[in-house]
Amino acid sequence: MTSLWSDTAGGAVAPRPPLPGDLDVDVAIVGAGYTGLWTAYYLRRADPALRIAIVEAEHAGFGASGRNGGWCSGLLPTPLPQLAKLHGRAAAVAFQQAMIDTVDEVGRVVAAEGIDCHWDKGGTLGLARSDAQWRGARAEAGLVASYGFELRLLDRREALERCGATEVRGATWSPHCAAVHPLRLVHGLASAVERLGVPIYEQTRVLEIMPGTARTMTGSHGAGAGTHGAGAGTQGAGAGMRGAAGGGAAGRHGAAVRTAHGTVRAEVVVRATEGYTAGLPGHRRDVVPVYSLMIATEPLPPSFWDTVGLARRETFTDHRRLVIYGQRTADDRLAFGGRGAPYHYGSAVRPTFDSVPSVHLALRNTLVDLFPALADTRLTHAWGGPLGIARDWHPSVGLDRATGLAWAGGYVGDGVAATNLAGRTLADLITGTESPLTALPWVNHRSPRWEPEPLRWLGINTALRAVAALDRWEGRAPS
């Protein structure tokens, strides 16, 4: 089966041509998913004169950006206590607030650019369907409140009014989430970027990202710092990059992207490859690709929704440890997904891994357990794809001015909103603009590398099995 999102994206998108040959630009972006597209969008709006190009191995939205569960959420991949321990309480609070604000920023751009992505900000429900989950829900609500944020605790009656699932003890509810059609968001954002004059070169596989030299990038850094300090804004910083690239020094000594169709030379190269990062030379152990799989039902009748609810298209999950996630789509299906697919040795990513019949069956069984009326309902789609996880489960965005290499990723599946925050942050970093975003604790964070194989394969898959076993035990445990 194919992805629901690809079959309901609103018509075919014309393929974009590959890179026509060698190219000199100010900023080269590797990857035409959310991270790369948002970065180009905000960079170009900050400085319309910047020369920007995006190269993509397949087509825009081929990866997780076009396949995910469609949650534009204020969730952070890293728990608040861990962030507070690493960076301090104030930094953790600032990061969480930035993520919450980002949900509305995505909604603002969707409206401003006329992107038809079925945006519906109904919040998200975390159902508690066992005594252990109810204890966890109460603890989470208290923890979030202790940091000054809203996570409402719903009793059984309130929870069932919103979502008529089985075995519900209660739930948590956050207003900071919108359901979206993820591939429609990609297509709309790609069109917006192209309207700004940024080319997207598809079917252009990157063979290597090459760093620049300290000598060249030091000059660029000085230009950016000087114009920012003088109050000249980002235009001056961008002009400094264009001057270096146009004059040939950056063309010889700046960063570069080598592809099968030519080399793109740039003052800054942005790596926006998430679950495909391990396929780049030198990045095998930086971010591991872990697969998440999804299923979708046929459109469901009004009688089903009269019982189940989700009237505001709230996204939903429960408080088990091995993540599940779902949404009511704009055409009244249930799109539902979860973890559980194995990690593949050597951080391998292949199209055949997108389908694991046993995991898709387990997802169906879980969905029927939640909503027994679906027992005889036809599934129309089953698909999957890799997301990216850093060793410390800490996302990162940054720019090394000494080499001209920038990056963002490690979203652990929470990237629909986080990529927007990353794109805005990268735009500020690249243009030399000091802002509250460039002070957030994920900026220039360096995660430790994953263990070499076979330790990586053994550790990740053992952890997946252990978490699934713990969920099963807690579901059976007496109160």
MIKEFI-335526 format. One record per residue: residue in one letter; x, y, z of N, C-alpha, C in turn. Coordinates in steps of 0.1 Angstrom, whole numbers, plus 5000, padded with zeros to 4 digits. Atoms other than C-alpha are relative to their C-alpha. Example, Ala and Ser with C-alpha at 12.3 -4.5 7.8 and 13.67 -1.06 7.14 Angstrom:
REM residues 2
a500949885000512349555078500950125000;s499149895000513749895071499250115008;
REM end
This chain:
REM residues 479
m500849885000500050005000500950135000;t499349875000501050364996499650095011;s500349904990500950665019498650064997;l501249935001497550815026500350144995;w499749865003499151155023500350024985;s499749995014500551094988498849984991;d501250025008497250974976498950115001;t501049894997495351274990500650145000;a499249884999497851544983499450114991;g500649895008495551734959500550014986;g499550005014496951634925501549984999;a498550035002500351544911500750134999;v499049895001503251784915501049974989;a499150025011505351834884501449985006;p498650024996508851684889500950124997;r499149895002511551944894501349954994;p498850055006514751914873501149995010;p498850014992518051804888500950124998;l498949895001521052034893500649994986;p499550015014522152134858501550004999;g498650005001525852144867500650085012;d499349924989528352334890499350135002;l500749884996526852624909500750075011;d499549924989528052904931498850085006;v501149934993525553034958500650055013;d499649954986525653204992499749885010;v500450104991523752925009499549884992;a500450125006523352564998499349925011;i500850084991520652345015499949864995;v500150155004520851965014498749955007;g501250064995517351825018498850094998;a501249925003513951955006498849955009;g501150034990511951845037499750135007;y500449884993510552085063501250095004;t498949924995513952185077500650094989;g499449925011515452285044499150104994;l500949905006512352455031499750125009;w500149894990511752655063501250095000;t498849925000515352765063500150094988;a500049925012515152885027499050115001;y501149904999511853055034500450125008;y499749894991513053265063501350074996;l498849935005516553335048499650094989;r500349925012515053465016499250125004;r500849884995512553685035500950095008;a499149914993515353815056500950084991;d499249935010517453905026499749954986;p500450045014515853874991501249994990;a498850015009519353914975500849885002;l499250124998520853604990499749894989;r500150115009521553334965499949865007;i500350134992520053004979499649904990;a500450115008519752664963499849885009;i500350124993518152344976500349884991;v499850135007519351994965499349895008;e500850104994517151694971500249874993;a499750135007517951324964498849944993;e501250065006514351234956499150114995;h500949885003511551494956499650075013;a500449934988510351754981499049925008;g500950074991508751585011500149854999;f499950145002510051245002500249935014;g499750064987511251175038498950015010;a501049994989509551215072499050114998;s500949885002508151555062498749974993;g501250035007505751395038499349885004;r500650134996504951075057499550005015;n500250004985504451175094498650005004;g501350014995501451165116499250134999;g500749885002500551525109499750085013;w500249934988500951665144501050135000;c499249874998502152035145499950035014;s500250004985502852025182501150075007;g499049944991504652215209500849915008;l499250104992506151895222501550024997;l498550005001509851895229500549855000;p499450135000511851575221500749975013;t499350024988513851625253499250045012;p500849964988512051625287500550135006;l499649874994512051955305501049985012;p499050024989513851815336501449984994;q498750025006516651695313500650134995;l499549885005516952025296500450105011;a499649924989516952205329501349965007;k498850054995519651985342501250044992;l498949975009521852045311500250154999;h499949865004521152405305499550115010;g500649914990519352555335498550014998;r501449995000515752605343499550114990;a500549885008515352945325500249964985;a499850045014516852795293498949904995;a501050105003514452495294498750074998;v501349935002511452725299500050084987;a500049925013512552955270499849914988;f500150095011512952655247498549954999;q501450055001509452515256499150114995;q500949895005507852865251500250024985;a499749985014509552895218499349894991;m500750105007508152565207498550025000;i501449975000504652665218499750114990;d500249885009504952995199500149954986;t499750045013506152805169498749944993;v501250065006502852615164499150114994;d500849885006501052955159500850064988;e499349945012503853075136499849914988;v500350085011503352775114498650034994;g501349975004499652845114499950144993;r500049865006500353215105500549994985;v499550015013502453115075499149924991;v500950085007499952855064498950094994;a501149905004497253135063500650104990;a499449905008499553395048500349964986;e499650055013500753175020498949924993;g501150075006497353015013500349854998;i499650145001498652665020498849915005;d501150084997495752415019500549875006;c499550134994497052155044499149955011;h501050054990493852095064500450035014;w499649954986495152295094498850015009;d501150004991492952245124500749995014;k499350004987494352345159499049975011;g500950054990492252135182500749955012;g499350054988494952045207500349854999;t499750145000496151705216499649935013;l500450084988494751435240501049895003;g499350114995496851195260499249915009;l500950094993494550915270500749925011;a499550104990495150715302499149885001;r500950125002493850365297500449885009;s499750104990495350175326500350085013;d499649934988496050265362501450055000;a498649955001499750295355500050124991;q500149885009498950535326499450125007;w500749894993496650735348501050075010;r499049944991499350775374501150084992;g499149935008501750875347499450134994;a500749875005499251135333500050105011;r500049904989498851295367501350065003;a498649964998502551305372500550104989;e499649915011503151465338499350145001;a500749884999500451725343500650095012;g499449934989502051825377501450054996;l498649965005505551835361499950124991;v500149895010504452055332499650135007;a500549884993502552295356501250065008;s498949944992505752325378500950084992;y499249915009507452485348499250114994;g500849885003504552725343499249984987;f500750025013502952565312498749925002;e501350054999499452435305499949864995;l500350135004498652065304498849965009;r501250024992495052015316499849855003;l500350144996494151695335498549994999;l501450025002490751565324499649875008;d500550124993488651325345499449914989;r500550105009487051015329498950064991;r501149955008483851195319500550104990;e499649905010485651495303500849944989;a499250065010488051265285499149934990;l500950085009485251045271499250104991;e500849915008483351355259500850044988;r499249965011486351435237500449894991;c499650125008487351085226499549875007;g500750124995485250775231500749874998;a499250135001487950515234499749915012;t500350104989487850205256501050025011;e499250014988489250175291500650135005;v499549874997489650545296499850035015;r500149954986490450655332500050155001;g499949865001491151015322500950044989;a499149965011493451215300500750135003;t499449875000495751505296499650074987;w500349925012494951785271500950124999;s499249885003497252045256499450074988;p500649935012495952325233501050024989;h498949965009499352345216500349904989;c499850105011498852115186498950024990;a500949995011497252135152500249874992;a500050115010496351845129500250064986;v499749965013497751885094500149884991;h499750095011498051705061501550034997;p498649965000501851685062500650024986;l499449985013502551645025499450124993;r500649875005500151925015500850125006;l499249894995502152145039501350014993;v498850005007505352035022499850074986;h500249945014503952114987499750155001;g500249854999502652454998501250085004;l498849934996505852545015501050014989;a499150015011507952434985499650114990;s500549905010505752654962500350145005;a499749874994506152944986501550044999;v498549985002509952904985500350034986;e499749975014509952894948499550134995;r500549875003507853204946501050115005;l499049914995510553374966501349994991;g498950015009513053274938501149905004;v499050114996514752974955499849884992;p500250125008515352684931500149875009;i499950134994514752324943500449904990;y499550105010516852064924499749865006;e500450134995515251724928500949904992;q499350115006516751384919501550034999;t498649965000520151524929500649955013;r499550074988521751284953501450065004;v498849944995524451434975501049895003;l498950104997527751234976500850045011;e499149964990529651445000499750155003;i500049864995529351765021501450045004;m498649974997532751935022500250135007;p499949874993533752195048500950104993;g499149895005535352525040501250015009;t498949984992538552655054499850125010;a500149904989538952875085500350144994;r499649875005540553155065498950074993;t501149945008537653205041498950045009;m501249974992534953175067500250115011;t499849904990536653405092499750144994;g500449885007536253685066498550025000;s501449995001532653605062499450045014;h500549984987532153605100500250155004;g499749864997533753945103499050094994;a500949915007531454095077498649995007;g501350024994528353945094500050075014;a499949944987529454065129500050154999;g499949865001530354405117498750074996;t501349945004527054475099499049995010;h501050014989525054345128500250115010;g499749904990526854565152499750144996;a500249875005526454865130498550034998;g501449995002522754805129499550004985;a500450005015522754745091499149884997;g500950115003520654435095500649884993;t499550125007520954105076500550034986;q499649985014521354265042501550014999;g498649995001524954355049500749875002;a499450134998525754015062499949914988;g500250085013524253855031500950064989;a499149955010526254095009501449965002;g498750054998529353985026500249864995;m499950145005528653625017500050004985;r500050005015527853714981501350054995;g498849955005530953914978501149904999;a499050114999533153624989499749904989;a500350105010531353374967500250054986;g499949955013531153594937501450034996;g498649975003534853694940500849884997;g499350125003535853334937500749945012;a499350054989537553294971499249895006;a500850104994534653104986499849894990;g500150115010534252914953501149905001;r498950094999537652764959500249955014;h499750044986537852754997498849995009;g501250014991534252775010499549865001;a500650134999532052485018499449964987;a500550045013530752274990499249875002;v500950125000528152004982500349934987;r499750085012529351734957498849914997;t501150095005526551564938500349934988;a499850085013526251324909499850094988;h500349915011525151624888500950134999;g499149884999527851884898500250035014;t499649964986529252064928499450145002;v500649874996527452344946501050065010;r499149944991529952584962499250125007;a500849914992528652804990500850055012;e499449954987529653025020499549915011;v500650084990527252815041499349884993;v500850125004525952455036499249965012;v500950044990522952355056499749854998;r500450145001522551985063498749985007;a501450014996518851915066499549874996;t500250145005518751535062499449915010;e500750074989517351405095500249854999;g499950145000516651025091501049944990;y499150055011518951005060501450055003;t498749944997521951175077501149895000;a499050104999523750845083500649954987;g499550045013524150785046501050104994;l499049915004526451085043501449965005;p498650034994530251025046500350085012;g499649944987531451095081498950025010;h501149974991527951105096499349875005;r500650134998527250735101499449985014;r500450014986526950765139499450125006;d500549874994525551115143498549995004;v501450014998521851045140499649864995;v500450135005520250695138498650014994;p501450005005517250635116499249895006;v500950104994514450465135498650024993;y501249995008511350375116498750015009;s501449994995507750475125499149974989;l500950045010504950315107498550055002;m501349944999501350425100499049914991;i501150065007497950295088498950104999;a501149915001494850475076498749924997;t501350075003491150365075499450064988;e500949945009488650425049499250125006;p500849904993486450735055498949945008;l500950064990484250665085498750085000;p501349945001480550735087499750095012;p500349914989478951005109499649925013;s500350084988477650735133501249965008;f498850034992481150635142500550135007;w499549884994482150995149499150055011;d500949974989479051045170500449945013;t499550084988480450785194501450045004;v498649984997484150855191500350145003;g499749864997484151235191501150054991;l498949935007487351415182499450104991;a500849905008484951685170500950124996;r499149895004487751945169501349954993;r498850075006490151705152501250005009;e498950014990492151675184500949884995;t499150125002495251455178500049925013;f500150094988495451165202501149905001;t499050114997497850925219499549945013;d500350044986497850745252501450015008;h498949984992500350735281500949875001;r499050115000502150415272501450054996;r498649965002505950425267500349994985;l499750025014506150295231499050084992;v500949895005504650595212499049954990;i501050015010501350575194499550144997;y500549865003499750875176498949994989;g501050005010496650945156499350134998;q500849885003494451205140498849964992;r501150005009491051245125500350094988;t499649925012491751355089498850084996;a501049915005489851625071498949924992;d501050075007488051355051499449885008;d500750094990486951165083500649865000;r499350134997489450875083500750015014;l499050004989491650775112501449974994;a498650025004495350805104500749975013;f499550044987497250615131501449934998;g498750055001500850525137500649975014;g499350034988503450415162501449944997;r498650065001506950285169499849855001;g500050144998507849925172500849934988;a499250065011509649865138501449995005;p498750024995513149735143501050104994;y498849925006516349945139500849904992;h499350085010518249815109501650025001;y498650014997521949715113500750104990;g499249905008524449985101499250134997;s500849895003521750255102499550004986;a500550015014520450125069498650064998;v501349955004517550295052499749954986;r500450065013515750115024498550014998;p501550005003512250135007499349885006;t500750124995511549785018499750005015;f500249994985511749885055498850085003;d501249924998508750115050498849925004;s501150094997506449815054500549885008;v499750114992506649565082498649945004;p501450054998503449345081499749985015;s500350034986503749245117499750125008;v500249874993504049605129498750064996;h501249945005501249725107498849925006;l501150084994499049435120499850045015;a500149964986499949535156499350145001;l500649875000498949895148498549994998;r501550025002495549775135499449945013;n500550064988495049565166499950115011;t500149894990495849865188498950104997;l501149915003493450085169498649945003;v501350074997490649825172499849995015;d500150004986491449795209499550145005;l500549864996490950175212498650024996;f501349985006487850175190499549874994;p500450135005486249835187499050004988;a500949995012483749955161500750004987;l499250005013486649955136500449854997;a499650135002486949575138499849954985;d500350045014485449525103500350114990;t499749895009486749855088501249974992;r498950025009488949845058501150105002;l498849915001492449985059500350024986;t499749965014493250175027501550024998;h498649965002496850265034500849945012;a499050044990499950135053501350044994;w498749945005503350305051500950025012;g499049974989506350415071501250084995;g498849935004509650585071500950035012;p499149974989512650685092500050145005;l499849874993512950965117501449995006;g498749994995516151085133500150025015;i499849994985517351035169501550025003;a498749984995520551175184500349915012;r499750104989522350965211499450055013;d500549954987521151195239498550044999;w501449965002517651245224499850155001;h500049854999518451615222500150064986;p499949945013517651805190501150115000;s498949915001520252045177499950084987;v499949915012520652345153501350085002;g498849924998523852525146500750044988;l499249965011526452685124501450015005;d498549994997530252635125500650104990;r499549905009531552955110501449974995;a498650045005535052805107500049924988;t500150095011533852555082498950034990;g501249975009530652705068498949905000;l501050115000528652395078499050035011;a501149984991525252435094499249885000;w500750124999522852175105498750025009;a501150014991519552095122499449864999;g500650135000517851775133500049945013;g500250074987517351505159498750035006;y501349964994513651585163499349885007;v500650124994512751225174498550004997;g501450015004509451245155499250125003;d500849884996508351585168500550124991;g499449905008509651775138499150104992;v500949915009506551935121500150145005;a499849874995506852235144501550045002;a498649974996510452205155500850044988;t499349965012511652235119499850154997;n500249865003510052575116500950085010;l499149934990511852685148501549994995;a498750025005515052535133500350104988;g499849925012514552725100500250155004;r499949874995514053055118501450035007;t498849994993517052995140501250004991;l498950005010519352905111500150124992;a500049875008518253215092500750115009;d499349904992519353425122501549975001;l498650044999522653235126500750034988;i499349985012523553255090500150154996;t499949865003522753625086500750085011;g499349934989524553705119499150095009;t501049934993521453825136499849945014;e500250044987521453795174498550015003;s501450004997517953705186499849915012;p500450104990516153515214500249864995;l499950145006516153215190501549955001;t498650055001519953205187500649985014;a499550034987520253195225499349875006;l500750124995518052885229501049885002;p498950104996519852575244500349904990;w499650105010519752365213501050054990;v499149945009521852605194501549965002;n498750054999525252455187500249895010;h499950124991524452155210500749894992;r499350115006526751865202499649875008;s500350134994525351525210501149904998;p499050115002527651225216499649924988;r500250095012528050985187499449875005;w500550144997526150655187501249905000;e499050105000528050345195500249934987;p499850085012529650145167499249875000;e500750135001527949835154501049895005;p501450044999527049575166499350065012;l500649964987526549755199498750094997;r501149915003524250015183498749914997;w501150085003521949745168499549925012;l500550084988521849535200499350095010;g500549914990521249835222498650054997;i501349935004518450005202498949895000;n501050105001516549685195499649935013;t500350054987516849555230499150105008;a500849894994515449885243498650004995;l501350005006512549865219499249885006;r500750124995511649515231499750025015;a500249984986512049615267498850095003;v501149904999509749915264498749944997;a501350065004507049715246499649905011;a500450094990507249445273499550075013;l500449924988506949705301498550054998;d501349965003503849845284499049895001;r500950124999502249495282499849975015;w500150034986503049435319499150105007;e500849904993501649765330498550004996;g501450015004498449705310499349895007;r500750124993497849375328500150025016;a499849994985499049495363498850045007;p501149964992496449525390500350145006;s499949864994495749875405500549995014;
REM end
